Every structure is written in structure tokens, then in C-alpha cells.
Amino acid sequence: MNVGHQIRALRLKNKMTLQQVGDVFGITRSAVGSWERGDTRPDQDKLSRLAKLFGTTLDYLLNGNPASSSIETSPHLPVHRKLGLPLIDIGEAAKWREKMTEEEKERCVIERIPCPFAHSPDAFITIVPGQSMYDPTGSKSYSQGDFIAVDPAHTAASGSMVLVHKENTGETLFRQLLVENDKRMIQALNKKWPDGIEQLKDEDTIIGVIIGKWVPE
């Protein structure tokens, strides 16, 4: 079975349409169809992303080796993309897992977006609300309106980009986590942001770690 046949078989197995796969890569459904027919071939980066999208390995995608058909992810981070990740308002993020029923959650979902990254079933997407994390001079920068994928199952380490719920104000903030001598602090990437570095209280909650972003056109 060639690569095109593998892509088609895995797409159908994952119950995804040509358009859904195309949306992940920002290409047309016809371009994905061209891959499947063997008229064109994805480059190496797209092949790796296809393997992650379909929950398999690059070796299986290229060679069809059954021994390597399962993606190598943490047992706590299964790939879950039956309908795509829910896009929710950042204000709903704190209560998304703890206090809402499944019916209440669905009412908060703006839309569902396919995610190319390995993630847990609790992951979701939200929209960057302001310019506090905007730093075009740094290695990472997030503009107002960017889509960010958030995964509560990822371990938050020093340097991670996280969503934090402040218990005393009820705010949900998008910040970088800093950990030093068991003290948890957060900071904005925007060097002109007035808050600077802020220490978290014990009751403040890290909702999840940002695992990727989209820039809408």
C-alpha cells in the first residue's frame, strides 16, 4: 500500500472528510485528494503532522508496519479528535471541567476545530483576549485574536504558557509560568505590560498548558 492509500485509509478510519484534513493544513480538499491518489506527495513535515493527526506513527504511515501503528504518546494524553476540539470563551475555561455538565458544556461550544497535536480528551481551544502576551522580539508571541489550544492534562513546568484562574478576582489569565524555590509566579510576555511578575496564591489554579496556536487570516 502506497502513502496515498495509507492516508486515505487512515482518514476514513478516523471518520474525517477531505475538507477536515485540508483545514488542518490550510489547503483545499482537492489537494488532500491529490495526496490520496498519489498525484502529489506531502513533504516530510506534513507527513509527520499527518501521522499525529491520525494517531499513528510516521513509520506506519510510510511503510504500513502493524507493529508501529500506535502513536507513541503518554498514556495520560490519548489523542482525541472525533469532532475536533471545542472552541470556548476564555471566561468559561475555569469551570469547564469542574462544575459543568456535558449538556452545559455543549451550550458553551462556539464551534469545533480539528487539532493536529496529540492531546487529552479534556483539551479545548480559546481565543487570546488582549496584548499581554504579545512580544514580537521574543521566541514566542501571541496576538489578540489568536486561537490557542489548552490541555489540562499536560504538566505545567517553569516556562510553560498557561491559563491561570485567580480565585480572589475570578479572572482567567493567559501568562507564562515561572517556578522558583517552590514559588509559583506568572508574567506577561509583553515587556510594556504593567503587571510584571506576580506570585500566585495557593488557591489560584492552573487550568491548563498551551500546546499550540493558530493565527486566523
ChimeraX commands (.cxc) that place a marker at each C-alpha (Angstrom):
marker #1 position 0.00,0.00,0.00 radius 0.5
marker #1 position 1.49,3.37,-1.01 radius 0.5
marker #1 position 1.45,6.54,1.06 radius 0.5
marker #1 position -1.63,7.92,-0.68 radius 0.5
marker #1 position -3.60,4.75,0.04 radius 0.5
marker #1 position -2.42,4.88,3.67 radius 0.5
marker #1 position -3.58,8.49,4.04 radius 0.5
marker #1 position -7.00,7.61,2.62 radius 0.5
marker #1 position -7.35,4.50,4.79 radius 0.5
marker #1 position -6.37,6.38,7.97 radius 0.5
marker #1 position -8.61,9.34,7.13 radius 0.5
marker #1 position -11.61,7.05,6.67 radius 0.5
marker #1 position -10.71,5.10,9.81 radius 0.5
marker #1 position -10.73,8.37,11.76 radius 0.5
marker #1 position -14.04,9.38,10.11 radius 0.5
marker #1 position -12.59,12.60,8.73 radius 0.5
marker #1 position -13.55,14.25,5.45 radius 0.5
marker #1 position -11.12,15.55,2.85 radius 0.5
marker #1 position -12.11,19.07,3.89 radius 0.5
marker #1 position -11.43,18.43,7.58 radius 0.5
marker #1 position -7.91,17.20,6.81 radius 0.5
marker #1 position -7.38,20.13,4.45 radius 0.5
marker #1 position -8.48,22.60,7.13 radius 0.5
marker #1 position -5.77,21.31,9.49 radius 0.5
marker #1 position -3.08,22.16,6.92 radius 0.5
marker #1 position -4.72,25.22,5.40 radius 0.5
marker #1 position -5.10,23.55,1.99 radius 0.5
marker #1 position -8.03,22.56,-0.20 radius 0.5
marker #1 position -9.87,19.23,-0.16 radius 0.5
marker #1 position -8.63,18.74,-3.74 radius 0.5
marker #1 position -5.03,18.94,-2.53 radius 0.5
marker #1 position -5.70,16.21,0.03 radius 0.5
marker #1 position -7.39,14.14,-2.69 radius 0.5
marker #1 position -4.26,14.59,-4.79 radius 0.5
marker #1 position -2.21,13.09,-1.94 radius 0.5
marker #1 position -4.55,10.12,-1.71 radius 0.5
marker #1 position -4.48,9.46,-5.47 radius 0.5
marker #1 position -0.68,9.65,-5.48 radius 0.5
marker #1 position -0.59,12.63,-7.85 radius 0.5
marker #1 position 1.38,14.60,-5.26 radius 0.5
marker #1 position 3.13,13.67,-2.02 radius 0.5
marker #1 position 3.17,15.62,1.28 radius 0.5
marker #1 position 6.56,16.93,2.36 radius 0.5
marker #1 position 8.28,15.46,5.42 radius 0.5
marker #1 position 6.81,17.98,7.85 radius 0.5
marker #1 position 3.26,17.34,6.61 radius 0.5
marker #1 position 3.80,13.58,6.76 radius 0.5
marker #1 position 4.83,13.85,10.42 radius 0.5
marker #1 position 1.79,16.02,11.16 radius 0.5
marker #1 position -0.49,13.57,9.31 radius 0.5
marker #1 position 0.80,10.73,11.49 radius 0.5
marker #1 position -0.01,12.73,14.64 radius 0.5
marker #1 position -3.38,13.79,13.24 radius 0.5
marker #1 position -4.36,10.17,12.60 radius 0.5
marker #1 position -2.95,8.90,15.89 radius 0.5
marker #1 position -0.28,6.70,14.36 radius 0.5
marker #1 position 3.46,6.73,13.66 radius 0.5
marker #1 position 5.38,8.02,10.67 radius 0.5
marker #1 position 6.75,4.51,10.10 radius 0.5
marker #1 position 3.23,3.09,9.86 radius 0.5
marker #1 position 2.11,5.90,7.55 radius 0.5
marker #1 position 5.05,5.32,5.19 radius 0.5
marker #1 position 5.52,1.56,5.45 radius 0.5
marker #1 position 2.30,0.14,6.88 radius 0.5
marker #1 position 4.16,-1.73,9.63 radius 0.5
marker #1 position 1.46,-3.01,12.03 radius 0.5
marker #1 position 3.97,-3.22,14.89 radius 0.5
marker #1 position 4.29,0.55,14.85 radius 0.5
marker #1 position 0.69,1.52,14.19 radius 0.5
marker #1 position 0.05,3.15,17.60 radius 0.5
marker #1 position 1.25,6.65,18.27 radius 0.5
marker #1 position 3.88,6.99,21.00 radius 0.5
marker #1 position 2.16,9.32,23.42 radius 0.5
marker #1 position 1.89,9.44,27.18 radius 0.5
marker #1 position -0.85,7.08,28.49 radius 0.5
marker #1 position -2.37,10.15,30.13 radius 0.5
marker #1 position -2.53,12.02,26.81 radius 0.5
marker #1 position -4.63,9.95,24.37 radius 0.5
marker #1 position -5.34,11.55,21.02 radius 0.5
marker #1 position -8.99,12.60,20.91 radius 0.5
marker #1 position -10.36,14.33,17.83 radius 0.5
marker #1 position -13.64,12.65,16.87 radius 0.5
marker #1 position -15.34,16.02,16.45 radius 0.5
marker #1 position -12.41,18.38,16.92 radius 0.5
marker #1 position -11.62,20.42,20.00 radius 0.5
marker #1 position -14.31,22.72,21.41 radius 0.5
marker #1 position -13.71,26.44,20.98 radius 0.5
marker #1 position -14.90,28.22,24.14 radius 0.5
marker #1 position -14.75,31.71,25.60 radius 0.5
marker #1 position -11.79,32.17,27.95 radius 0.5
marker #1 position -14.22,33.15,30.71 radius 0.5
marker #1 position -15.68,29.63,30.67 radius 0.5
marker #1 position -12.30,27.88,30.97 radius 0.5
marker #1 position -12.11,27.71,34.78 radius 0.5
marker #1 position -15.43,25.92,35.22 radius 0.5
marker #1 position -15.18,23.84,32.03 radius 0.5
marker #1 position -14.01,20.65,33.74 radius 0.5
marker #1 position -15.13,21.04,37.33 radius 0.5
marker #1 position -18.65,22.44,37.54 radius 0.5
marker #1 position -20.36,22.00,34.18 radius 0.5
marker #1 position -22.41,19.06,32.96 radius 0.5
marker #1 position -21.83,17.73,29.44 radius 0.5
marker #1 position -25.03,19.44,28.32 radius 0.5
marker #1 position -23.89,22.76,29.79 radius 0.5
marker #1 position -20.52,22.37,28.13 radius 0.5
marker #1 position -22.05,21.84,24.72 radius 0.5
marker #1 position -24.05,25.04,25.08 radius 0.5
marker #1 position -20.76,26.91,25.58 radius 0.5
marker #1 position -19.10,25.47,22.48 radius 0.5
marker #1 position -18.80,28.10,19.75 radius 0.5
marker #1 position -17.54,25.57,17.20 radius 0.5
marker #1 position -15.24,22.54,16.98 radius 0.5
marker #1 position -11.83,22.75,15.35 radius 0.5
marker #1 position -9.57,19.81,14.30 radius 0.5
marker #1 position -6.31,19.84,16.26 radius 0.5
marker #1 position -3.06,18.44,14.75 radius 0.5
marker #1 position -1.37,17.96,18.13 radius 0.5
marker #1 position -1.62,14.96,20.47 radius 0.5
marker #1 position -3.91,15.98,23.31 radius 0.5
marker #1 position -6.14,14.64,26.06 radius 0.5
marker #1 position -9.95,14.45,25.86 radius 0.5
marker #1 position -10.19,17.47,28.20 radius 0.5
marker #1 position -8.30,19.81,25.88 radius 0.5
marker #1 position -10.02,22.84,24.38 radius 0.5
marker #1 position -9.36,25.93,22.27 radius 0.5
marker #1 position -9.88,29.54,23.30 radius 0.5
marker #1 position -9.04,32.97,21.89 radius 0.5
marker #1 position -6.25,35.24,23.17 radius 0.5
marker #1 position -8.13,38.19,24.72 radius 0.5
marker #1 position -5.57,41.01,24.63 radius 0.5
marker #1 position -1.94,42.00,24.02 radius 0.5
marker #1 position -0.40,40.94,27.36 radius 0.5
marker #1 position 1.42,38.02,25.66 radius 0.5
marker #1 position 2.47,39.93,22.55 radius 0.5
marker #1 position 6.25,40.13,22.14 radius 0.5
marker #1 position 7.41,40.15,18.50 radius 0.5
marker #1 position 11.05,40.30,19.65 radius 0.5
marker #1 position 10.83,37.05,21.65 radius 0.5
marker #1 position 10.83,33.39,20.68 radius 0.5
marker #1 position 7.10,33.20,21.42 radius 0.5
marker #1 position 4.42,35.79,20.87 radius 0.5
marker #1 position 0.61,35.73,20.94 radius 0.5
marker #1 position -1.60,38.41,19.43 radius 0.5
marker #1 position -5.15,39.31,20.34 radius 0.5
marker #1 position -7.48,37.01,18.40 radius 0.5
marker #1 position -5.05,34.08,18.05 radius 0.5
marker #1 position -6.51,30.64,18.73 radius 0.5
marker #1 position -4.66,28.71,21.47 radius 0.5
marker #1 position -5.10,25.02,22.32 radius 0.5
marker #1 position -5.11,24.34,26.07 radius 0.5
marker #1 position -4.58,20.91,27.64 radius 0.5
marker #1 position -5.28,20.42,31.38 radius 0.5
marker #1 position -3.52,17.02,31.30 radius 0.5
marker #1 position -0.11,18.47,30.42 radius 0.5
marker #1 position 2.27,19.06,33.32 radius 0.5
marker #1 position 2.89,22.77,33.88 radius 0.5
marker #1 position 6.63,23.41,34.25 radius 0.5
marker #1 position 8.57,26.62,34.70 radius 0.5
marker #1 position 8.48,28.44,31.37 radius 0.5
marker #1 position 5.18,26.90,30.25 radius 0.5
marker #1 position 2.48,29.11,28.77 radius 0.5
marker #1 position -0.62,28.54,30.89 radius 0.5
marker #1 position -4.15,29.65,31.65 radius 0.5
marker #1 position -4.49,30.60,35.33 radius 0.5
marker #1 position -7.67,31.17,37.34 radius 0.5
marker #1 position -7.28,33.82,40.05 radius 0.5
marker #1 position -9.58,32.85,42.92 radius 0.5
marker #1 position -9.84,36.27,44.56 radius 0.5
marker #1 position -10.80,38.15,41.39 radius 0.5
marker #1 position -12.40,35.36,39.35 radius 0.5
marker #1 position -10.17,36.27,36.40 radius 0.5
marker #1 position -8.71,33.81,33.93 radius 0.5
marker #1 position -5.30,34.99,32.72 radius 0.5
marker #1 position -3.04,33.81,29.91 radius 0.5
marker #1 position 0.54,34.04,31.19 radius 0.5
marker #1 position 3.95,32.36,31.35 radius 0.5
marker #1 position 4.53,30.25,34.46 radius 0.5
marker #1 position 7.72,30.72,36.49 radius 0.5
marker #1 position 8.63,28.35,39.34 radius 0.5
marker #1 position 11.46,29.15,41.75 radius 0.5
marker #1 position 12.05,27.61,45.19 radius 0.5
marker #1 position 8.53,26.13,45.14 radius 0.5
marker #1 position 7.04,29.57,44.50 radius 0.5
marker #1 position 4.66,29.84,41.54 radius 0.5
marker #1 position 4.77,33.12,39.63 radius 0.5
marker #1 position 3.30,34.33,36.35 radius 0.5
marker #1 position 4.42,37.01,33.93 radius 0.5
marker #1 position 3.21,38.64,30.73 radius 0.5
marker #1 position 5.49,38.33,27.69 radius 0.5
marker #1 position 4.70,41.90,26.66 radius 0.5
marker #1 position 7.55,43.91,28.19 radius 0.5
marker #1 position 5.34,47.02,28.30 radius 0.5
marker #1 position 2.58,45.28,30.25 radius 0.5
marker #1 position 2.11,47.00,33.64 radius 0.5
marker #1 position 1.61,43.94,35.90 radius 0.5
marker #1 position 5.12,42.48,35.66 radius 0.5
marker #1 position 5.77,39.31,37.65 radius 0.5
marker #1 position 3.01,38.25,40.03 radius 0.5
marker #1 position 3.15,35.49,42.64 radius 0.5
marker #1 position 0.29,33.02,42.64 radius 0.5
marker #1 position -1.59,32.19,45.83 radius 0.5
marker #1 position -2.21,28.61,46.94 radius 0.5
marker #1 position -5.86,28.86,45.95 radius 0.5
marker #1 position -5.08,30.04,42.40 radius 0.5
marker #1 position -5.48,27.28,39.81 radius 0.5
marker #1 position -3.52,26.45,36.68 radius 0.5
marker #1 position -6.26,25.44,34.25 radius 0.5
marker #1 position -4.02,24.01,31.56 radius 0.5
marker #1 position -0.90,24.33,29.41 radius 0.5
marker #1 position -0.94,25.86,25.94 radius 0.5
marker #1 position 0.10,23.21,23.42 radius 0.5
marker #1 position -0.19,25.22,20.20 radius 0.5
marker #1 position -1.73,28.21,18.46 radius 0.5
marker #1 position -3.47,29.16,15.23 radius 0.5
marker #1 position -3.30,32.54,13.55 radius 0.5
marker #1 position -6.60,33.30,11.78 radius 0.5
marker #1 position -6.37,35.08,8.43 radius 0.5
marker link #1:1,2 radius 0.2
marker link #1:2,3 radius 0.2
marker link #1:3,4 radius 0.2
marker link #1:4,5 radius 0.2
marker link #1:5,6 radius 0.2
marker link #1:6,7 radius 0.2
marker link #1:7,8 radius 0.2
marker link #1:8,9 radius 0.2
marker link #1:9,10 radius 0.2
marker link #1:10,11 radius 0.2
marker link #1:11,12 radius 0.2
marker link #1:12,13 radius 0.2
marker link #1:13,14 radius 0.2
marker link #1:14,15 radius 0.2
marker link #1:15,16 radius 0.2
marker link #1:16,17 radius 0.2
marker link #1:17,18 radius 0.2
marker link #1:18,19 radius 0.2
marker link #1:19,20 radius 0.2
marker link #1:20,21 radius 0.2
marker link #1:21,22 radius 0.2
marker link #1:22,23 radius 0.2
marker link #1:23,24 radius 0.2
marker link #1:24,25 radius 0.2
marker link #1:25,26 radius 0.2
marker link #1:26,27 radius 0.2
marker link #1:27,28 radius 0.2
marker link #1:28,29 radius 0.2
marker link #1:29,30 radius 0.2
marker link #1:30,31 radius 0.2
marker link #1:31,32 radius 0.2
marker link #1:32,33 radius 0.2
marker link #1:33,34 radius 0.2
marker link #1:34,35 radius 0.2
marker link #1:35,36 radius 0.2
marker link #1:36,37 radius 0.2
marker link #1:37,38 radius 0.2
marker link #1:38,39 radius 0.2
marker link #1:39,40 radius 0.2
marker link #1:40,41 radius 0.2
marker link #1:41,42 radius 0.2
marker link #1:42,43 radius 0.2
marker link #1:43,44 radius 0.2
marker link #1:44,45 radius 0.2
marker link #1:45,46 radius 0.2
marker link #1:46,47 radius 0.2
marker link #1:47,48 radius 0.2
marker link #1:48,49 radius 0.2
marker link #1:49,50 radius 0.2
marker link #1:50,51 radius 0.2
marker link #1:51,52 radius 0.2
marker link #1:52,53 radius 0.2
marker link #1:53,54 radius 0.2
marker link #1:54,55 radius 0.2
marker link #1:55,56 radius 0.2
marker link #1:56,57 radius 0.2
marker link #1:57,58 radius 0.2
marker link #1:58,59 radius 0.2
marker link #1:59,60 radius 0.2
marker link #1:60,61 radius 0.2
marker link #1:61,62 radius 0.2
marker link #1:62,63 radius 0.2
marker link #1:63,64 radius 0.2
marker link #1:64,65 radius 0.2
marker link #1:65,66 radius 0.2
marker link #1:66,67 radius 0.2
marker link #1:67,68 radius 0.2
marker link #1:68,69 radius 0.2
marker link #1:69,70 radius 0.2
marker link #1:70,71 radius 0.2
marker link #1:71,72 radius 0.2
marker link #1:72,73 radius 0.2
marker link #1:73,74 radius 0.2
marker link #1:74,75 radius 0.2
marker link #1:75,76 radius 0.2
marker link #1:76,77 radius 0.2
marker link #1:77,78 radius 0.2
marker link #1:78,79 radius 0.2
marker link #1:79,80 radius 0.2
marker link #1:80,81 radius 0.2
marker link #1:81,82 radius 0.2
marker link #1:82,83 radius 0.2
marker link #1:83,84 radius 0.2
marker link #1:84,85 radius 0.2
marker link #1:85,86 radius 0.2
marker link #1:86,87 radius 0.2
marker link #1:87,88 radius 0.2
marker link #1:88,89 radius 0.2
marker link #1:89,90 radius 0.2
marker link #1:90,91 radius 0.2
marker link #1:91,92 radius 0.2
marker link #1:92,93 radius 0.2
marker link #1:93,94 radius 0.2
marker link #1:94,95 radius 0.2
marker link #1:95,96 radius 0.2
marker link #1:96,97 radius 0.2
marker link #1:97,98 radius 0.2
marker link #1:98,99 radius 0.2
marker link #1:99,100 radius 0.2
marker link #1:100,101 radius 0.2
marker link #1:101,102 radius 0.2
marker link #1:102,103 radius 0.2
marker link #1:103,104 radius 0.2
marker link #1:104,105 radius 0.2
marker link #1:105,106 radius 0.2
marker link #1:106,107 radius 0.2
marker link #1:107,108 radius 0.2
marker link #1:108,109 radius 0.2
marker link #1:109,110 radius 0.2
marker link #1:110,111 radius 0.2
marker link #1:111,112 radius 0.2
marker link #1:112,113 radius 0.2
marker link #1:113,114 radius 0.2
marker link #1:114,115 radius 0.2
marker link #1:115,116 radius 0.2
marker link #1:116,117 radius 0.2
marker link #1:117,118 radius 0.2
marker link #1:118,119 radius 0.2
marker link #1:119,120 radius 0.2
marker link #1:120,121 radius 0.2
marker link #1:121,122 radius 0.2
marker link #1:122,123 radius 0.2
marker link #1:123,124 radius 0.2
marker link #1:124,125 radius 0.2
marker link #1:125,126 radius 0.2
marker link #1:126,127 radius 0.2
marker link #1:127,128 radius 0.2
marker link #1:128,129 radius 0.2
marker link #1:129,130 radius 0.2
marker link #1:130,131 radius 0.2
marker link #1:131,132 radius 0.2
marker link #1:132,133 radius 0.2
marker link #1:133,134 radius 0.2
marker link #1:134,135 radius 0.2
marker link #1:135,136 radius 0.2
marker link #1:136,137 radius 0.2
marker link #1:137,138 radius 0.2
marker link #1:138,139 radius 0.2
marker link #1:139,140 radius 0.2
marker link #1:140,141 radius 0.2
marker link #1:141,142 radius 0.2
marker link #1:142,143 radius 0.2
marker link #1:143,144 radius 0.2
marker link #1:144,145 radius 0.2
marker link #1:145,146 radius 0.2
marker link #1:146,147 radius 0.2
marker link #1:147,148 radius 0.2
marker link #1:148,149 radius 0.2
marker link #1:149,150 radius 0.2
marker link #1:150,151 radius 0.2
marker link #1:151,152 radius 0.2
marker link #1:152,153 radius 0.2
marker link #1:153,154 radius 0.2
marker link #1:154,155 radius 0.2
marker link #1:155,156 radius 0.2
marker link #1:156,157 radius 0.2
marker link #1:157,158 radius 0.2
marker link #1:158,159 radius 0.2
marker link #1:159,160 radius 0.2
marker link #1:160,161 radius 0.2
marker link #1:161,162 radius 0.2
marker link #1:162,163 radius 0.2
marker link #1:163,164 radius 0.2
marker link #1:164,165 radius 0.2
marker link #1:165,166 radius 0.2
marker link #1:166,167 radius 0.2
marker link #1:167,168 radius 0.2
marker link #1:168,169 radius 0.2
marker link #1:169,170 radius 0.2
marker link #1:170,171 radius 0.2
marker link #1:171,172 radius 0.2
marker link #1:172,173 radius 0.2
marker link #1:173,174 radius 0.2
marker link #1:174,175 radius 0.2
marker link #1:175,176 radius 0.2
marker link #1:176,177 radius 0.2
marker link #1:177,178 radius 0.2
marker link #1:178,179 radius 0.2
marker link #1:179,180 radius 0.2
marker link #1:180,181 radius 0.2
marker link #1:181,182 radius 0.2
marker link #1:182,183 radius 0.2
marker link #1:183,184 radius 0.2
marker link #1:184,185 radius 0.2
marker link #1:185,186 radius 0.2
marker link #1:186,187 radius 0.2
marker link #1:187,188 radius 0.2
marker link #1:188,189 radius 0.2
marker link #1:189,190 radius 0.2
marker link #1:190,191 radius 0.2
marker link #1:191,192 radius 0.2
marker link #1:192,193 radius 0.2
marker link #1:193,194 radius 0.2
marker link #1:194,195 radius 0.2
marker link #1:195,196 radius 0.2
marker link #1:196,197 radius 0.2
marker link #1:197,198 radius 0.2
marker link #1:198,199 radius 0.2
marker link #1:199,200 radius 0.2
marker link #1:200,201 radius 0.2
marker link #1:201,202 radius 0.2
marker link #1:202,203 radius 0.2
marker link #1:203,204 radius 0.2
marker link #1:204,205 radius 0.2
marker link #1:205,206 radius 0.2
marker link #1:206,207 radius 0.2
marker link #1:207,208 radius 0.2
marker link #1:208,209 radius 0.2
marker link #1:209,210 radius 0.2
marker link #1:210,211 radius 0.2
marker link #1:211,212 radius 0.2
marker link #1:212,213 radius 0.2
marker link #1:213,214 radius 0.2
marker link #1:214,215 radius 0.2
marker link #1:215,216 radius 0.2
marker link #1:216,217 radius 0.2
view
